[in-house]
Amino acid sequence: MKISLLEPLGVPESVICGLSEDLKKAGHEFVYYNSKTTDKNELAERSKDSDIIMIANNPYPDEVVESAKKLKMLAVAFTGIDHVGLSACKKNGITVCNCAGYSNESVAELTVGLAIGVLRHIRQGDSAARTGGTSAGLVGGELRGRTVGIVGTGRIGIRTAQLFGAFGAKLLGYARHESDKAKAAGIRFTSLENLLQNSDIVSLHLPLTAQTRKSFGKKQFAQMKSGAVFLNCARGAIVDNEALAEALNSGKLAGAGIDVFDIEPPLPKDYPLLQAKNILLTPHTAFLSQESMLSRAKIEFDNVKAYLSGSPKNVCKIE
């Protein structure tokens, strides 16, 4: 079979060579493109005659899927698959596998880091130290004793809860299905409304689906505790970011830490969150650590090998 990796995976090329060696020894053709492209024609050209396509978080839309006439399996080196042309994959019976779990630690750690950054005014403190300022006005708050609401208690949500718990935070959780693993992590399940009303920090960990898109907006921010902090290292399009900016600028929320947006950075200068008060932003880096990049590369190649062996794993359900 022809297997084409259409973009870099954030690891040295020597790692790609090592991971692909078994595929080549088994007689498969392996092609690696070491540059990204969003051009649909170029993506179609790179996909030509490929039985298996490997991507990361680069968009791979329906029309490109349709152009890949031999495509049987799409390996996605990412947790979310909302950037993939799922309609065409479903129509053509293409197996889609993701790398769920590769960045659990990375995302959870940045989420807690953003919370500390907001509560301890780290960005403002850095600016003050560099410009002759003092600690005046920089009295912060601790995580210990605060109530953290985890919205979405999958693997990342649970790991995030464990880290907050290690700081001495109390944990509330909301999910469609309660889990014993989440309860073992110290999460007490409740309704979303109760979680929002009683949490000092609300951390979002939902996947982006048709049901969750723009599901967190004015109503939810109005229900949140005055002076609470909002964190999003999940998917930007779940949140109405204009409503978030309004909640921050009005003083309803004390702060926010945001890593994801409804568009990929770079952000336009008039993007609402750029003008919001007391917000700490990172340009979609929560998943991005040396350890997580190596982990996802290994998982993606393992997914391909599992598919070729007739026992595919990490198969995504396409609705």
Backbone bond lengths (Angstrom), bond angles and torsions (degrees), N, CA, C in turn:
res aa  C-N    CA-C-N  psi(-1)  N-CA   C-N-CA  omega(-1)  CA-C   N-CA-C  phi
1 M - - - 1.459 - - 1.529 110.59 -
2 K 1.326 115.38 154.39 1.459 120.11 174.91 1.520 108.42 -96.01
3 I 1.329 114.69 124.71 1.464 122.27 -178.77 1.517 107.89 -118.07
4 S 1.336 116.96 123.74 1.464 120.93 -176.15 1.517 110.90 -122.11
5 L 1.325 116.23 121.42 1.456 123.00 172.92 1.521 107.22 -94.34
6 L 1.340 117.11 112.72 1.458 120.92 -167.31 1.518 115.26 -88.52
7 E 1.316 117.82 -4.32 1.471 119.63 -177.54 1.526 109.51 -158.42
8 P 1.338 117.24 161.03 1.467 119.93 177.25 1.528 110.80 -64.90
9 L 1.317 116.05 156.61 1.465 120.92 179.71 1.523 112.27 -112.06
10 G 1.334 116.72 13.26 1.455 119.30 177.30 1.509 114.20 78.28
11 V 1.328 116.14 18.35 1.465 121.20 177.03 1.528 108.14 -127.31
12 P 1.327 118.21 160.69 1.468 119.62 178.47 1.525 111.43 -58.91
13 E 1.333 116.24 150.52 1.457 120.79 -179.39 1.533 111.11 -61.52
14 S 1.323 116.10 -27.90 1.460 119.32 178.24 1.534 111.34 -62.96
15 V 1.335 116.62 -32.25 1.464 120.94 177.42 1.520 110.00 -68.30
16 I 1.339 116.48 -42.59 1.468 120.97 177.50 1.530 109.86 -60.44
17 C 1.323 115.72 -43.45 1.473 119.89 178.88 1.522 111.48 -60.03
18 G 1.320 115.67 -43.25 1.455 119.77 -179.68 1.517 112.68 -66.50
19 L 1.328 116.50 -42.01 1.460 120.83 -177.91 1.532 112.35 -70.80
20 S 1.326 116.66 -27.32 1.467 120.33 -177.93 1.531 113.00 -89.80
21 E 1.326 116.41 -6.06 1.463 120.11 -174.36 1.526 111.95 -59.91
22 D 1.330 117.05 -42.68 1.470 120.03 -179.64 1.520 111.74 -62.94
23 L 1.321 116.58 -35.30 1.463 120.31 179.47 1.526 110.70 -65.48
24 K 1.321 115.29 -42.75 1.463 119.73 179.80 1.528 110.82 -67.01
25 K 1.333 116.05 -40.82 1.462 119.56 179.92 1.530 111.31 -63.74
26 A 1.340 115.52 -28.99 1.468 120.03 179.50 1.531 111.93 -80.34
27 G 1.341 115.60 -0.06 1.457 119.48 176.07 1.515 115.26 95.53
28 H 1.329 117.06 6.70 1.461 119.87 179.49 1.530 109.92 -86.52
29 E 1.320 115.45 149.85 1.463 121.07 174.92 1.525 108.36 -88.04
30 F 1.334 116.90 126.43 1.459 120.87 -179.56 1.522 109.40 -119.66
31 V 1.329 116.00 125.15 1.466 122.32 -179.88 1.521 108.47 -120.36
32 Y 1.333 116.33 131.28 1.465 121.26 -177.98 1.528 110.09 -122.44
33 Y 1.328 115.85 127.37 1.467 122.53 175.09 1.522 107.99 -105.53
34 N 1.319 116.97 119.99 1.467 121.00 -173.20 1.522 112.98 -94.94
35 S 1.329 116.62 21.09 1.462 121.04 175.49 1.522 109.41 -138.49
36 K 1.329 116.05 148.38 1.456 120.93 179.17 1.528 110.47 -86.34
37 T 1.318 115.80 152.80 1.457 120.74 170.97 1.515 108.54 -148.78
38 T 1.323 116.05 144.04 1.462 121.10 173.18 1.527 110.77 -109.55
39 D 1.326 116.07 1.32 1.466 120.64 179.01 1.532 109.13 -70.89
40 K 1.317 115.75 122.34 1.464 120.04 -174.61 1.526 111.91 -64.36
41 N 1.319 116.55 -36.90 1.465 119.56 179.24 1.525 111.39 -66.13
42 E 1.333 115.36 -40.32 1.461 119.56 178.86 1.522 110.61 -68.10
43 L 1.338 116.73 -40.20 1.462 120.16 177.06 1.524 110.77 -61.39
44 A 1.325 115.43 -41.07 1.470 119.74 178.72 1.524 110.99 -64.29
45 E 1.327 116.25 -39.22 1.461 120.51 179.00 1.527 110.51 -65.90
46 R 1.330 116.48 -42.83 1.465 120.39 179.33 1.530 111.28 -65.57
47 S 1.327 115.87 -28.23 1.470 121.03 -176.81 1.529 112.88 -85.38
48 K 1.302 116.64 -10.39 1.463 122.14 -172.30 1.529 111.62 -55.26
49 D 1.322 114.83 130.25 1.477 123.28 176.17 1.523 113.62 65.41
50 S 1.331 117.77 12.82 1.467 120.27 -178.54 1.525 110.99 -87.71
51 D 1.316 116.10 135.41 1.457 121.63 174.59 1.526 111.11 -86.10
52 I 1.330 114.86 -32.34 1.464 121.20 179.17 1.526 108.51 -131.14
53 I 1.334 115.33 129.86 1.460 121.36 177.12 1.520 108.16 -112.53
54 M 1.327 115.76 135.54 1.454 121.98 176.37 1.528 108.93 -116.48
55 I 1.341 116.31 127.12 1.462 121.30 177.60 1.524 108.65 -134.79
56 A 1.340 115.47 176.13 1.466 120.31 172.91 1.528 107.00 -116.60
57 N 1.346 117.43 -110.73 1.463 119.62 -179.20 1.518 112.58 -105.04
58 N 1.338 116.54 14.02 1.457 120.57 176.45 1.529 109.23 -72.54
59 P 1.341 118.99 136.63 1.458 120.19 178.36 1.530 111.73 -57.65
60 Y 1.320 115.46 137.98 1.459 122.02 178.01 1.533 106.59 -136.19
61 P 1.334 116.17 82.27 1.468 121.33 -168.15 1.524 114.57 -75.39
62 D 1.331 114.77 170.88 1.464 122.23 -176.69 1.526 112.68 -52.75
63 E 1.338 116.67 -44.51 1.462 118.57 -175.01 1.529 112.69 -65.56
64 V 1.341 116.43 -30.26 1.464 119.46 176.56 1.527 109.81 -73.42
65 V 1.324 116.11 -40.76 1.463 119.82 176.24 1.525 110.00 -58.09
66 E 1.331 116.52 -44.50 1.468 121.22 -179.20 1.523 111.98 -63.12
67 S 1.336 116.30 -31.13 1.470 119.79 -177.55 1.526 112.33 -76.04
68 A 1.353 115.46 -20.50 1.471 119.87 -177.86 1.529 108.64 -87.79
69 K 1.308 116.42 83.47 1.470 122.41 -169.58 1.527 113.75 -65.04
70 K 1.326 117.88 -25.91 1.474 120.59 -177.86 1.530 113.09 -96.99
71 L 1.327 115.72 -1.56 1.463 120.37 -172.58 1.530 112.06 -62.95
72 K 1.331 115.22 128.76 1.460 121.92 179.38 1.531 112.23 -118.83
73 M 1.337 115.30 -29.85 1.467 118.85 -175.85 1.525 109.61 -143.32
74 L 1.338 115.59 134.87 1.456 121.98 177.94 1.522 107.79 -117.18
75 A 1.327 115.76 114.71 1.462 121.72 179.96 1.522 108.68 -98.36
76 V 1.326 116.50 121.09 1.457 121.88 -175.30 1.528 109.52 -112.09
77 A 1.316 116.35 116.56 1.463 121.22 179.69 1.520 109.60 -85.26
78 F 1.317 114.49 63.96 1.461 121.70 -177.71 1.518 107.02 -162.17
79 T 1.314 117.78 164.30 1.456 120.50 175.74 1.522 110.18 -82.85
80 G 1.340 116.23 -54.88 1.458 120.77 178.32 1.521 111.41 -76.08
81 I 1.341 115.97 149.68 1.469 120.64 178.76 1.525 110.75 -124.52
82 D 1.352 116.30 22.05 1.465 119.65 -178.54 1.529 112.66 -72.57
83 H 1.335 117.51 -8.55 1.468 120.72 177.70 1.525 112.08 -92.81
84 V 1.328 116.19 5.43 1.463 122.53 -177.09 1.528 109.59 -105.53
85 G 1.333 116.17 144.78 1.457 121.19 176.39 1.512 111.19 -72.68
86 L 1.315 116.15 80.79 1.461 121.22 -172.89 1.520 112.86 -71.01
87 S 1.321 116.93 -29.89 1.470 119.18 178.62 1.519 110.42 -60.92
88 A 1.342 115.84 -45.98 1.463 120.14 179.87 1.524 111.14 -68.78
89 C 1.332 116.54 -35.59 1.475 119.41 177.93 1.519 110.59 -63.75
90 K 1.322 116.25 -43.84 1.462 120.34 179.60 1.519 110.71 -65.49
91 K 1.335 116.34 -44.82 1.464 121.73 -178.89 1.523 111.67 -59.72
92 N 1.332 115.88 -37.99 1.464 120.39 -174.53 1.531 113.78 -99.14
93 G 1.314 116.32 7.66 1.463 120.06 176.69 1.507 114.47 66.05
94 I 1.326 116.79 33.21 1.468 121.27 -178.24 1.531 109.73 -86.94
95 T 1.305 116.37 129.54 1.461 121.91 177.44 1.528 109.31 -76.45
96 V 1.329 116.62 128.39 1.461 121.88 179.01 1.529 108.17 -115.38
97 C 1.324 115.41 125.06 1.471 120.72 179.12 1.524 109.24 -121.81
98 N 1.327 117.06 138.23 1.461 119.74 178.69 1.524 110.87 -113.08
99 C 1.327 115.34 -175.39 1.467 120.81 -178.51 1.527 110.16 -117.91
100 A 1.310 115.47 44.69 1.462 120.19 179.92 1.525 110.48 -52.06
101 G 1.319 115.18 133.09 1.455 120.70 177.00 1.510 115.25 102.17
102 Y 1.334 117.32 -14.33 1.463 118.53 -174.45 1.523 112.78 -66.93
103 S 1.338 117.13 -28.23 1.469 119.50 -174.07 1.522 112.90 -117.92
104 N 1.317 117.43 20.42 1.467 119.69 -178.60 1.527 111.77 -52.17
105 E 1.326 115.31 -50.91 1.466 120.31 -177.16 1.516 111.34 -66.72
106 S 1.325 115.50 -43.76 1.462 120.77 -177.21 1.525 111.62 -61.20
107 V 1.326 116.74 -47.08 1.465 120.95 -178.59 1.521 110.63 -68.34
108 A 1.319 116.33 -43.37 1.461 119.82 -179.45 1.527 111.18 -61.47
109 E 1.326 116.46 -42.87 1.466 119.97 -179.04 1.527 111.65 -65.25
110 L 1.338 117.20 -41.60 1.463 118.09 179.83 1.523 110.68 -68.27
111 T 1.322 117.23 -35.61 1.459 120.03 177.65 1.528 110.76 -58.45
112 V 1.321 115.97 -48.01 1.465 119.58 178.36 1.532 110.07 -65.98
113 G 1.326 115.88 -37.48 1.459 119.57 177.82 1.518 112.33 -60.97
114 L 1.323 116.43 -41.26 1.463 119.95 177.78 1.527 110.82 -64.45
115 A 1.331 115.90 -40.56 1.468 119.29 178.59 1.527 111.03 -60.44
116 I 1.325 115.76 -45.75 1.470 119.48 178.50 1.524 110.18 -65.15
117 G 1.340 115.98 -40.93 1.453 119.71 179.21 1.519 112.73 -58.34
118 V 1.335 115.56 -41.66 1.471 120.34 179.26 1.523 110.87 -71.16
119 L 1.337 116.88 -48.19 1.462 119.98 -175.63 1.525 112.83 -66.95
120 R 1.343 117.05 -33.30 1.464 120.52 -177.06 1.533 112.69 -101.63
121 H 1.312 116.96 8.23 1.475 122.30 175.25 1.533 111.77 53.19
122 I 1.324 115.93 45.87 1.467 119.99 -174.03 1.525 111.78 -64.82
123 R 1.330 117.82 -42.69 1.470 119.94 179.65 1.525 110.57 -62.74
124 Q 1.328 117.50 -42.72 1.462 120.82 -179.79 1.529 110.82 -68.80
125 G 1.332 115.65 -35.04 1.458 119.12 178.39 1.512 112.16 -67.28
126 D 1.324 116.23 -39.89 1.457 120.60 176.84 1.527 110.20 -60.77
127 S 1.334 115.87 -44.45 1.465 120.04 179.76 1.523 111.16 -63.43
128 A 1.343 116.38 -42.08 1.465 119.97 -179.92 1.526 111.28 -63.16
129 A 1.342 116.73 -42.75 1.463 120.19 -179.31 1.521 111.63 -63.88
130 R 1.326 116.88 -33.07 1.463 120.80 -177.54 1.525 113.37 -82.31
131 T 1.327 116.70 -16.72 1.467 119.56 -174.02 1.524 112.97 -118.40
132 G 1.339 116.68 22.81 1.458 119.92 176.69 1.506 113.90 79.35
133 G 1.334 118.09 15.90 1.450 121.27 -179.87 1.512 112.57 -83.55
134 T 1.328 115.04 -177.53 1.463 121.93 179.53 1.533 108.70 -128.63
135 S 1.313 115.31 -169.62 1.470 120.34 179.13 1.520 112.74 -81.88
136 A 1.298 117.58 1.36 1.464 121.32 -178.24 1.522 110.54 -57.20
137 G 1.321 115.64 129.36 1.458 120.43 177.98 1.511 114.35 80.16
138 L 1.322 117.89 6.86 1.464 120.47 -174.99 1.537 112.39 -113.59
139 V 1.317 116.56 25.86 1.465 119.43 175.76 1.530 108.12 -65.53
140 G 1.312 116.28 123.12 1.456 120.83 -175.96 1.513 113.34 -106.36
141 G 1.315 114.80 -168.83 1.458 120.87 179.48 1.515 110.38 -131.04
142 E 1.327 116.13 158.45 1.459 122.37 -179.08 1.528 111.10 -99.28
143 L 1.322 115.49 157.82 1.458 120.88 173.35 1.527 111.06 -76.39
144 R 1.314 116.45 -33.61 1.465 121.07 -177.58 1.523 111.04 -55.21
145 G 1.326 115.53 127.25 1.458 120.52 176.21 1.513 114.56 87.59
146 R 1.314 117.27 -12.20 1.468 119.11 178.41 1.528 110.20 -80.82
147 T 1.307 115.07 156.03 1.461 121.12 177.37 1.521 108.75 -98.03
148 V 1.323 115.79 122.93 1.460 121.87 179.87 1.525 108.87 -109.30
149 G 1.322 116.21 125.04 1.453 121.26 177.71 1.519 110.38 -98.72
150 I 1.315 116.25 121.33 1.460 122.06 -179.58 1.531 107.88 -100.75
151 V 1.325 116.75 111.59 1.466 121.56 -179.68 1.527 107.77 -97.51
152 G 1.329 116.01 102.33 1.460 121.60 -173.97 1.517 108.88 104.07
153 T 1.326 116.47 105.60 1.470 119.70 -173.28 1.527 111.52 -113.09
154 G 1.329 114.85 49.96 1.452 120.32 168.78 1.513 109.36 -78.32
155 R 1.333 116.15 -161.92 1.459 119.44 -174.32 1.524 113.18 -62.60
156 I 1.336 116.71 -40.46 1.469 119.12 179.73 1.519 110.44 -70.99
157 G 1.332 116.52 -41.25 1.455 119.70 178.46 1.519 111.96 -60.86
158 I 1.328 116.04 -41.84 1.468 119.96 179.17 1.523 111.07 -66.00
159 R 1.335 116.89 -43.76 1.470 118.87 -179.75 1.531 110.78 -64.77
160 T 1.324 116.48 -38.34 1.463 120.37 176.70 1.520 110.46 -61.98
161 A 1.321 115.63 -42.73 1.464 120.10 178.36 1.533 111.09 -61.20
162 Q 1.331 116.08 -41.58 1.470 119.33 179.41 1.523 111.23 -60.44
163 L 1.326 116.95 -41.09 1.464 120.21 -179.52 1.529 110.84 -68.47
164 F 1.323 117.03 -43.21 1.470 119.25 176.54 1.533 110.22 -61.98
165 G 1.338 115.45 -39.60 1.452 119.57 179.31 1.517 112.32 -62.17
166 A 1.341 116.41 -34.58 1.466 120.31 179.21 1.531 111.56 -64.19
167 F 1.336 116.29 -24.50 1.471 120.55 177.17 1.527 111.95 -84.85
168 G 1.335 115.99 -4.47 1.459 119.03 179.97 1.508 114.59 94.76
169 A 1.327 116.79 17.02 1.462 120.11 178.11 1.525 110.41 -80.77
170 K 1.331 115.54 153.17 1.466 121.75 171.79 1.523 107.55 -89.25
171 L 1.330 117.03 147.90 1.461 120.21 -170.38 1.520 112.70 -123.57
172 L 1.333 115.55 124.95 1.452 122.35 169.97 1.526 107.78 -112.04
173 G 1.316 117.46 154.24 1.454 120.11 179.84 1.512 112.31 -142.50
174 Y 1.326 114.49 150.12 1.460 120.79 173.77 1.522 108.17 -136.20
175 A 1.333 115.92 133.16 1.461 121.52 176.69 1.523 107.79 -160.19
176 R 1.316 115.74 160.49 1.466 119.75 177.74 1.523 110.63 -63.72
177 H 1.332 115.51 -33.76 1.459 119.86 -179.26 1.529 108.97 -130.65
178 E 1.304 116.75 124.00 1.462 120.64 176.88 1.530 109.41 -73.77
179 S 1.320 115.85 147.89 1.465 119.34 -179.20 1.514 110.82 -130.12
180 D 1.321 114.86 148.86 1.467 120.32 177.89 1.526 111.10 -66.11
181 K 1.355 116.61 -34.02 1.467 119.82 179.25 1.521 110.80 -63.25
182 A 1.329 115.96 -40.45 1.460 119.65 179.03 1.527 110.57 -66.61
183 K 1.317 116.29 -41.22 1.464 119.98 178.61 1.520 110.61 -64.36
184 A 1.339 116.11 -37.59 1.465 120.15 178.56 1.525 111.53 -65.65
185 A 1.334 116.49 -25.16 1.464 120.76 178.11 1.524 111.73 -81.34
186 G 1.330 116.51 -0.17 1.462 120.20 177.56 1.514 114.23 97.63
187 I 1.331 117.54 7.68 1.461 121.58 -179.05 1.524 110.10 -81.03
188 R 1.327 115.91 130.09 1.461 121.20 173.45 1.533 108.03 -104.00
189 F 1.303 116.28 117.43 1.458 120.18 -175.72 1.523 111.21 -76.74
190 T 1.326 113.77 144.61 1.451 121.03 179.64 1.520 108.66 -154.33
191 S 1.317 117.30 -179.78 1.465 120.17 176.47 1.515 109.65 -73.24
192 L 1.323 116.23 158.67 1.464 119.87 178.67 1.521 110.61 -61.87
193 E 1.312 116.55 -42.12 1.464 119.91 -179.29 1.522 111.34 -60.85
194 N 1.324 116.64 -44.79 1.466 120.20 179.47 1.521 111.19 -65.53
195 L 1.325 116.42 -39.40 1.471 120.38 177.67 1.521 110.75 -60.05
196 L 1.320 116.32 -47.13 1.464 120.13 -178.04 1.526 111.42 -64.53
197 Q 1.310 116.28 -37.85 1.461 120.25 -176.72 1.521 112.74 -72.92
198 N 1.332 116.83 -23.11 1.463 119.72 -171.97 1.523 115.42 -116.49
199 S 1.316 117.61 2.00 1.467 120.25 -177.68 1.519 111.42 -98.21
200 D 1.343 115.13 135.75 1.468 120.58 173.40 1.524 110.73 -78.96
201 I 1.332 114.92 -27.31 1.466 122.15 177.97 1.523 107.41 -134.46
202 V 1.329 116.83 131.42 1.463 121.58 176.24 1.522 107.57 -116.04
203 S 1.337 115.82 122.98 1.461 121.09 -177.80 1.522 109.35 -117.54
204 L 1.324 115.95 124.42 1.465 122.44 -173.52 1.531 110.27 -93.09
205 H 1.343 116.08 129.89 1.470 120.69 -179.27 1.530 110.80 -142.28
206 L 1.321 116.41 46.50 1.458 122.33 -179.75 1.521 110.74 -99.64
207 P 1.329 118.01 152.81 1.466 120.11 170.42 1.526 109.66 -77.69
208 L 1.314 116.55 159.33 1.466 120.79 175.59 1.521 108.96 -88.82
209 T 1.322 116.36 115.19 1.453 122.63 176.63 1.522 107.77 -133.75
210 A 1.317 116.05 176.18 1.465 119.79 176.78 1.522 110.62 -59.68
211 Q 1.340 116.57 -31.67 1.454 120.69 -178.27 1.537 112.51 -78.62
212 T 1.323 117.31 -32.45 1.462 119.29 -176.30 1.527 113.82 -92.59
213 R 1.319 118.04 -14.38 1.474 120.74 -178.65 1.533 110.45 -58.02
214 K 1.325 116.32 126.62 1.468 124.33 -179.48 1.533 111.98 53.45
215 S 1.319 116.35 29.36 1.458 120.04 -178.16 1.529 112.40 -82.86
216 F 1.326 116.97 -11.48 1.456 121.49 -178.62 1.518 107.73 -113.88
217 G 1.342 116.09 102.25 1.458 119.81 -174.50 1.517 113.42 -142.44
218 K 1.318 116.38 -145.32 1.468 121.64 -173.76 1.525 112.89 -54.44
219 K 1.343 115.80 -44.09 1.464 119.66 -178.24 1.519 111.08 -59.72
220 Q 1.332 116.27 -46.65 1.465 120.45 -177.21 1.530 111.53 -68.65
221 F 1.338 117.35 -40.33 1.463 119.33 179.56 1.529 110.60 -67.58
222 A 1.330 116.34 -33.77 1.467 120.03 177.49 1.522 110.87 -66.24
223 Q 1.326 116.97 -32.10 1.466 121.01 -179.89 1.519 112.50 -76.93
224 M 1.327 117.14 -19.47 1.456 119.48 -177.36 1.519 111.74 -69.65
225 K 1.294 114.72 153.54 1.448 123.60 176.99 1.531 109.94 -58.19
226 S 1.315 117.95 135.05 1.466 119.62 174.99 1.529 108.68 -63.49
227 G 1.329 115.54 133.32 1.455 120.24 -179.19 1.513 114.18 86.37
228 A 1.338 116.92 7.93 1.464 120.30 179.35 1.527 110.77 -79.12
229 V 1.322 114.96 168.38 1.472 122.86 178.36 1.533 108.44 -115.51
230 F 1.316 116.04 137.50 1.468 121.49 -179.64 1.521 109.48 -113.67
231 L 1.342 116.36 134.48 1.465 122.09 -179.53 1.524 110.02 -124.97
232 N 1.328 116.48 137.36 1.465 119.97 175.16 1.517 110.30 -139.36
233 C 1.328 115.17 107.57 1.464 122.18 172.05 1.527 109.03 -120.83
234 A 1.341 116.07 25.77 1.465 121.01 -177.71 1.525 110.14 -101.69
235 R 1.326 116.97 -91.25 1.454 122.56 178.24 1.525 108.60 -137.02
236 G 1.329 116.90 130.42 1.451 121.02 -175.43 1.510 114.05 -65.63
237 A 1.334 116.84 -34.30 1.458 120.42 -175.54 1.520 113.31 -73.45
238 I 1.321 118.07 -6.27 1.465 120.82 174.07 1.527 109.92 -70.43
239 V 1.324 116.21 -26.20 1.464 122.11 -171.71 1.532 110.76 -105.83
240 D 1.328 115.52 140.16 1.463 121.55 168.02 1.524 105.90 -80.88
241 N 1.327 116.50 98.36 1.457 120.20 -171.88 1.518 113.54 -71.15
242 E 1.323 117.90 -23.15 1.464 119.98 172.87 1.523 109.84 -67.78
243 A 1.332 116.25 -39.87 1.462 120.10 177.12 1.529 111.01 -66.32
244 L 1.336 117.17 -36.69 1.465 120.87 176.42 1.523 110.50 -64.12
245 A 1.323 116.53 -45.53 1.469 119.94 178.84 1.528 110.88 -60.34
246 E 1.323 116.15 -39.47 1.464 120.56 178.75 1.524 111.23 -64.85
247 A 1.339 116.57 -41.78 1.467 120.56 179.54 1.526 111.16 -64.64
248 L 1.317 117.57 -34.56 1.460 121.49 177.54 1.531 111.51 -73.81
249 N 1.301 116.50 -46.04 1.463 120.50 -176.03 1.523 112.54 -69.46
250 S 1.333 116.58 -27.13 1.466 120.55 179.11 1.524 112.11 -80.94
251 G 1.340 116.26 -13.53 1.456 120.70 -177.44 1.518 113.65 89.50
252 K 1.320 117.34 0.79 1.462 120.50 177.03 1.524 110.30 -58.77
253 L 1.342 116.30 -45.58 1.460 121.89 175.76 1.522 109.35 -103.13
254 A 1.338 115.27 144.98 1.464 119.93 179.88 1.517 112.10 -81.81
255 G 1.336 116.37 -22.09 1.456 118.43 -178.78 1.512 110.99 178.58
256 A 1.332 114.97 172.71 1.464 121.38 178.45 1.517 109.20 -152.36
257 G 1.329 114.70 149.29 1.458 121.96 172.58 1.518 107.53 -123.88
258 I 1.320 116.68 117.94 1.465 121.07 -170.53 1.527 110.30 -129.01
259 D 1.332 115.75 127.94 1.467 121.30 177.75 1.521 112.41 -111.40
260 V 1.340 117.35 -15.56 1.464 120.84 -173.23 1.519 110.52 -129.13
261 F 1.322 115.53 150.01 1.455 122.28 -173.38 1.525 108.85 -136.60
262 D 1.335 116.37 169.10 1.462 118.39 179.36 1.524 112.41 -79.84
263 I 1.314 116.90 -1.37 1.460 123.72 167.33 1.525 106.87 -135.21
264 E 1.312 116.20 157.00 1.458 119.00 178.87 1.530 110.05 -81.77
265 P 1.338 118.30 138.47 1.469 120.89 174.12 1.530 110.85 -55.58
266 P 1.353 118.10 150.77 1.464 126.75 11.28 1.527 113.19 -74.03
267 L 1.334 114.79 143.44 1.457 121.18 -178.91 1.522 110.17 -88.71
268 P 1.336 117.65 141.53 1.472 119.60 175.90 1.519 110.53 -66.17
269 K 1.318 116.54 154.04 1.462 121.12 -174.90 1.523 113.18 -61.96
270 D 1.339 116.98 -24.75 1.462 119.37 -179.12 1.526 112.94 -95.11
271 Y 1.331 117.69 12.77 1.461 120.62 179.39 1.519 108.63 -61.68
272 P 1.345 118.75 131.52 1.474 121.32 -170.38 1.520 115.31 -56.69
273 L 1.325 118.17 -36.11 1.463 119.16 -176.97 1.522 112.48 -72.33
274 L 1.317 118.06 -19.94 1.461 120.27 179.19 1.525 111.61 -70.62
275 Q 1.328 116.24 -21.95 1.461 120.86 179.17 1.527 112.16 -101.64
276 A 1.325 117.68 3.62 1.463 121.17 -176.63 1.529 111.28 -80.69
277 K 1.317 115.66 151.38 1.460 121.84 179.53 1.531 110.80 -80.33
278 N 1.326 115.15 149.02 1.472 122.23 169.19 1.527 113.06 50.64
279 I 1.315 115.12 49.55 1.460 119.14 178.95 1.522 109.72 -125.83
280 L 1.328 114.97 136.85 1.467 122.00 178.58 1.522 107.15 -110.51
281 L 1.324 116.56 122.31 1.461 121.96 -173.83 1.519 111.68 -117.08
282 T 1.326 115.48 142.87 1.464 122.12 168.94 1.533 107.20 -131.40
283 P 1.342 118.19 146.16 1.467 121.61 -171.18 1.524 114.79 -85.24
284 H 1.338 116.27 61.17 1.468 123.26 179.47 1.532 110.61 59.64
285 T 1.308 114.41 63.10 1.468 120.52 -178.29 1.531 112.87 -119.33
286 A 1.330 118.07 2.00 1.463 119.52 -173.80 1.522 111.99 -57.68
287 F 1.323 117.32 -38.00 1.470 121.57 -177.89 1.523 112.36 -80.36
288 L 1.325 116.63 -7.55 1.460 121.44 -164.01 1.530 112.26 -97.86
289 S 1.323 115.55 91.95 1.462 121.16 171.60 1.522 107.72 -135.94
290 Q 1.313 116.53 159.68 1.464 119.97 178.61 1.524 110.82 -57.36
291 E 1.326 114.78 -41.28 1.464 119.44 -177.46 1.528 111.60 -67.73
292 S 1.324 116.47 -42.50 1.467 119.27 -177.45 1.524 111.71 -70.17
293 M 1.328 117.31 -34.64 1.465 119.75 179.22 1.532 111.02 -64.97
294 L 1.328 115.96 -40.86 1.463 119.43 178.13 1.531 110.09 -67.53
295 S 1.316 115.92 -40.51 1.461 120.31 -179.75 1.527 111.28 -62.07
296 R 1.326 117.24 -44.67 1.469 118.46 -176.83 1.526 111.68 -70.00
297 A 1.342 117.15 -33.87 1.465 119.09 177.05 1.530 110.19 -62.36
298 K 1.325 116.58 -43.14 1.466 120.21 178.86 1.521 110.98 -64.26
299 I 1.335 116.46 -43.31 1.465 120.10 -179.18 1.524 110.70 -64.39
300 E 1.329 117.00 -41.14 1.468 119.29 -177.98 1.532 111.16 -63.64
301 F 1.316 116.64 -45.11 1.465 118.85 178.42 1.527 111.09 -67.21
302 D 1.319 117.32 -35.58 1.469 120.18 175.86 1.524 110.58 -63.27
303 N 1.340 116.56 -37.90 1.470 120.63 177.99 1.527 111.09 -62.18
304 V 1.327 115.91 -42.16 1.463 120.22 178.82 1.527 110.34 -63.87
305 K 1.321 116.38 -45.90 1.471 120.47 -179.05 1.527 110.94 -64.46
306 A 1.326 116.68 -37.36 1.459 120.11 178.71 1.526 110.76 -65.97
307 Y 1.328 116.54 -39.87 1.463 120.74 177.87 1.530 110.23 -63.32
308 L 1.312 115.95 -44.79 1.463 120.06 -178.95 1.530 111.45 -65.38
309 S 1.311 116.72 -27.22 1.472 120.00 -179.94 1.528 111.77 -82.26
310 G 1.332 116.28 -5.75 1.458 120.14 -179.90 1.509 114.91 90.15
311 S 1.332 116.59 6.37 1.471 120.82 179.14 1.529 109.94 -129.16
312 P 1.336 116.54 69.10 1.470 119.77 -176.38 1.519 112.60 -61.01
313 K 1.323 115.70 146.02 1.462 120.46 177.89 1.523 109.60 -132.06
314 N 1.317 115.27 165.58 1.470 121.87 -175.29 1.528 111.58 56.95
315 V 1.332 115.34 34.95 1.468 120.19 -179.94 1.519 109.40 -75.99
316 C 1.334 116.16 131.33 1.459 121.81 -178.17 1.527 110.53 -89.78
317 K 1.308 115.34 136.81 1.454 120.70 175.01 1.516 108.59 -80.61
318 I 1.317 116.75 122.19 1.467 121.31 -178.56 1.520 108.79 -101.10
319 E 1.324 115.23 117.07 1.474 119.67 -177.36 1.524 111.15 -92.52
